[in-house]
């Protein structure tokens, strides 16, 4: 179980849990980032923050701090 | 409302193709509706089916009805029919993207709870098919109990059936069956409605419970008191104990149902194929290649603005010149001719010249936004921008500000965090806009004459002036975020939409809108300012001896220009002789000396005319203020006159130095240079003076329209006042430092 922010580009993982500020968590849920879903780390911005992830056909940009609120397990 | 009119609200995620569908349905029959007190801009259009008129309202794109800002709350209130001046929609039209149905249906399931008929347009079915995604709309309609219709908004496919279904839904008026939410949640919702009474609808009560510290909660707490937040806390604790934690419960319930239906109704490949967006993003969000591409795009935009626009700008210049000479040939000398040529044609023409640049920049921004690249630019720039107290989303507004701060400030609406947005609005006017170009151009040719310095040196100087804004903006925003706008860091959860081919009609529409609002501004604010400046420099225009200054100067320069014979003729003519005597010319002197004397006096008369004019008197009274910047009263007057619109400076300088602005400003440059050479300060320190003028214009908020837009976007007079004051102080301090340091360096 690791934070989503530590994935490397190309790695897939399964969402285990979300914890943090309610507004952030609600927004992530609305994008379909739910427990049990698969996520893929796509890219890291040039200065190491933010990161680009994919859930289904949705691509999201998250800051490292925000991605750290999502716990995943590597697939 | 007549039975022959129905109202349809169009709702959908950003990038679902909402604007395209709106345009396809309503064509050119559109207007933008603004709502008092908020910045929500909802487009309204209409179309007719048979004898029924359908009014269409385009709501801002949103992922959810969980309102997070007062603006989003207004959109929800409109859907609920709670806006006093707006009819409640008869039908809600939900648009979803066929290739990302799961996520888009989340919002649709929330719309089912509004108590209004819902029709769903499944857009881009063709694109989804190329990815192997097949959507069975008939099955979806059965499962959700509302019509699902395949459309291709960009090609206008499926719109007839859609219109028909909208009418049918309006006629029946039956609300769909909402999705079943957990019993514990529904129980708490009902209890809350009973407790709060008629003030709250079940929909709002549900949002109160589910949106922790959302806009609904803030609005009702302000209205009903802090007791409400305490009871909401208790309700959420009870729900968590019952296995329905907020906010997870809503998403889990909705997505569970959506997944179940989608599994039946949507066929897709078991292994997700690599699509076009995947391949493009592998390069464009790559650390190295992505950054290189980003800078290449920026470079291309700048090159196009400055080089591609040149021929068109020259054309407008020539048209201005031609018009000016036409008027001069047709009109006698006098106040009116001076107003028309120096004031109106030079002033407005000098501004319209920048139209090609504005159009090119807007075309670029529209293309980059429409194809989906702008979100990638925000992704790449977020780290740098957030270091300065801004966010990646501030990048687009600041880039737009290179053309003009007004669209830049309007583009800040995409920034959700209030402090981020305010910081971006307050620093956007510091970015050098196209209206600063004429000042920079004039001053650079003054101290870096083209005969001596290469175009490269001049270009580097121009680049340096742009850097002044690019450095000042982040520094100011950092200071603001540490002082006035202190607060928690914002969220940066942003969707990176799938790439798509930009749609030419959409881009054309945006470019025309931008161009038209610019032309309108040139025709109003700038025209009015030029007329005022001209009048303030022209009146009073009678010298003590009863002659009008301009008539007197005209007679004197006539004499100065005349040939020997003419002068003798004039001397032989008694009335003129007496007039010449009245003008103080010694008629007994030889014609050559008379001519020389007349020329001198003509220039002195013109100078005296300006010095004693209302603006001249003001300028001279303020001379002690301008002196530490190295300016004389004329530069001061030009800067003062430019406060409503900075472009006015070139026209004002032209009036001040009595030259017609044409032939690429050259006569103006030499006239200014000749004047400065006669002064001990400006003759010796030409470079620091020119630099101080440029820095002042770079940092000062000389634009009434920008201040008006800041007022409109922030809904207060505080922020435009603050912007005006801080930028004026910054500009004065900057110009002061540049001149004082500069004169030590170039001593």
Interface residues (C-beta under 8 A of the other chain):
Chain A: X18 X22 X23 X24 X25 X26 X27 X28 X29 X30 X31 X32 X34 X35 X42 X43 X44 X45 X46 X47 X48 X49 X50 X52 X56 X57 X58 X59 X60 X61 X62 X63 X65 X66
Chain B: X63 X64 X66 X68 X99 X100 X102 X103 X106 X211 X212 X213 X214 X246 X247 X248 X250 X251 X252 X255 X272 X277 X281 X282 X285 X286 X287 X288 X290 X291 X375 X378 X379 X380 X382 X383 X384 X386 X392 X489 X491 X492 X493 X494 X495 X496 X497 X498
